């Protein structure tokens, strides 16, 4: 009997290992129709490809598999909401190659995440090269996207590390809180007469983003909650908090809307890597 039990346990362990192996290599594309206040008619139906949290994950040589999927999506614009690399990575040349290839598909707008912020020297060197390739890097700044004689304002929020980690650099207690005034100091007052889209790696200050003036937010950071449970959703945030409020999908509230990507990298279970195609509508 003990041999049978041992064989059964071995079989279950092998099945779970195989399931995890497959889960961490799946790549899904989710399509969302996203309402955005103040959206000009000329931007109706515009397709945004939302990418986030790549970290160390590779999808074929030169990211060929990832690029092939992005190409099929045929986006008008690409929004990359941070953690293009992990803080421990040394060779960032492949990431430059990836962004160069994405730029051939559509204009790329990029904000840094906590990993880039925590590796400032590497980030600055990479950003210099990315800007030379034409990537639009938004560092508490904004640009206008023109289309059909009208335009929208696209902002990028870059939060310091004390929003992600406590002052001692070790734990996650007493994290700095974003509020409307803090966002104004970082990015200034938005033009409330025009559509304002905000790229922000951290999704947790959704209410504060809306109060600041964001009509639509694109975010990531939570990796879909790492492990997704039926009904309950994402289990864990990078700050070691259970059942975080925003992990994956479209959230509406506070007179705004937020699209959160489950991202591409890191370990995950019942939570495949995700690309998002967001179709904008003002209706």
N, C-alpha and C positions, 0 to 999 in steps of 0.2 A: 504493500500500500504506500509506503514512504517513497518508493521509487516512482510510483505513478504520480504522487503529489509533486515530487521534485520535477518530473518531466512536464507536468502541467504548469508549474510555476515558471519553468524555463520557457515553455511555449508562450505564456502570457507576456513574459519579459521581452521575448523576441518580437512578438506582435506589437507591443508598445513602442519598442525601439524603431521598428519599421514605420509605424504610424508617425512618430516624431520626425523621423528622417524625411518622410514625404511631406509632412506639414511644413517643415522648414525650407522646403524647396518649391512649394506652390506659389504661383503669382496670379492674383485675381485682378480683374478690372471691374470696378463698380461705377455705374452711371447714375448720376443724380441730376434732377432738375432743381435748380437753386434760385429762390426768389431773392431779388436784390432791390432795395429801395433806390429811387432816383436813377435807375438804370436808363440811359438814353436808348431810344428806339434802335439806333444804329448798332447797339451791342446786343440786341435781342437774339438769343440762340447761340451766342459766342461760346465756343467750347474751350474750357480750361482743363489742361492735364495737370493734376495735382500730385506731386511726388514729395516724399518726406522720409527722413530717418533711414538712409541707406546703410550707414555705418560700414562694416567690413564685408558686407554681403556682395558676392559676385554672381552675375548671371551670364555665364559663358565667357569665352575669351573676348576681351575688350568690351564686356557687357553686351555682347551681341544679342542675347535672348531678350534682355530688357529693352534695348533699342528697337528690336523688331516689334515688340508689343506696343511701344510708344508710337512707332511709325504707323501701325494699324489704327491707333486712336485718332490720328490726323488732327492734332490740336491746333487752335488758333494761337494760344499762348500756353507757356509752361510755367507753373509756380512751384518752386522748390523751397519747402519750409524748414530747412535746417537739418543738422547732423548728416551732412554729406559724407563726413568721415568720423571715425572714432578718435578720441584724444590720444590713444596709444599707437595709432598708425604712424609710420615713419615715411613711407614712400607714397606720396599723394599724386604722383604723375598719372596713375590710372583714373583718378577722379577728374583731373583736367581733361583727359581724353574723353571721358563720359560727357562732361558738360559741353565740350566742343561738338560732340556728335548730336547732343540734344539741341544745340543752337541751330543745327542744320534743318531741324524739324519745325521749330517755331521760336520766337523770342522767349528767352528764359529770364525770369525774375526770381531772385534768390535772397533769402534772409538766413543769417547764421543761427544755429541752435546752441545748446549749452556745451556740447562737445567742442565746437569751434571756438566758443568764447573761452573755454577752459584750456585751449591750446593756442594762445594768441599769436605766438611767433609763427607757427605753421600756418595759421589762418591768414595772417597778413601777407605772407609769401604767396599763398595760393590765390588769394583775392586779387593780388596784383596781376597774376597771369590770367585769371578769369575775366577781369575787366578788359584786358588786352584782346580777349577772344570775343568781347561784345556782350558778356553776361551782365545783366542789370542787377547790381548788388545794392540792396536797400538797407542802409544802416541808420535807423531812426531818421529816414529821409523819404521823399516821395518822388514819383515821376508821373507824367501824364501819358496815357495811352489814347491815341487819336484814332478815330474810326468814323467814316461817313460824315465828316465835318463837325463831329462832337468829340468829347473826351471824358474819360474817367480818371480819378486820381488813385494811384496805387501806392500805399505806404508800406514800409517795413519796420517792424519793432524789433530792436535788439536789446534784450534785457541782460543786465549784469548777472554774475554768478550768484550773488546773494539772493536772487529770486529762485534759485534752484538748489542751493546748498547753504547750510548755516555758516555763520561768520568764521567758525573754526576750520571750515573747509572739510569737515568730516561727516557730520550728521545732517539731519534735515529738519531740525527744530528751529522755530523762530524765523522762518523764511520771510524775506521782505515781501510786502504786499503791493501789488500795482493798484493805483487808483487813477481817477481822471486827471488829477493835478500832476501826478508823476508822469503820466503819458503825455500830457501837454508839455512838460519840461523836456521830455525826450524828443517828441516829434512836432511840437507846436500845435496850434489850433487848426483842425481841418476845415476845408471849405464845405460848409453845410449845404450849400446850394448845388453842389455837384456830388455825383456818386463817389463814395469813398470805400475802397477795398483795402483791407489790412492783411498783410502776411505777418504772422506771429507764431513762432515755434511753440510757445507755451499756451495751451488752450484754457488754463484755469481762470484767468481774469476775463472771461467772456463778458460778464456784466460790465466790467470797467471799460473794455474795448468799445462796447455799445454806447456807454455813457460818454466816452470821449468823442464818438461820432462815426464809428465804423458801421457802414451799412451791411457789409459782408466780411467775414473773417475766414482765412484759411490757416489751418494749424496742424500740428502733429504731436510729437514728443512722447505720447503715452504708449506707443507700440500696440495699440488696440487693447491695452490692459494685460499684455503678455499671454495670459491664459484666459480664454473666453468660456464662460459657463452659460448653459441654457438659461434664458430669462434674465439672470443676474447680469450678464454681460462681462466686461473686462474686470479682471481680478485685482490687478496691481499696477500702481503708477511707478515711474522711476524714483519717486520720493518715498517709496516703500509704504504707500498708503493703499489700503484695501478699498476696492470698489470705487475708484475715482469717478467723478461726475461726468467727465468728457473723455471718451476713449476712441470712438470710431463712429463715423456717419455724419448726419446733418442735424444740427440743433437750432431751434428757433426760440427766441425770447428777447426781452428787453428792447423790442423794436428793431432787432437785428437778426442775423443768421450766421451760423458758423459751420464750416466744413472741416471735420477732423479726420486725417488719414491715419490708418493703422500702421503705415510705414512699410519699409522693405526689409530692414535688417533686424538683428538680435534674435534670441531664442523666442519661439512662440509655439503655442499649442491650441488646437482648434481655432486658429487665428491666422489664416494664410496672409502672406505679404500682399499689399494692396496698392494699386494705382487707382486714382479717381478721375473720371471724366465728368466735370461739372458743367452743365448747360445753363447759362445765365438767362434769367427772365425777369422782367420788371412787372409781370402781370400777377 
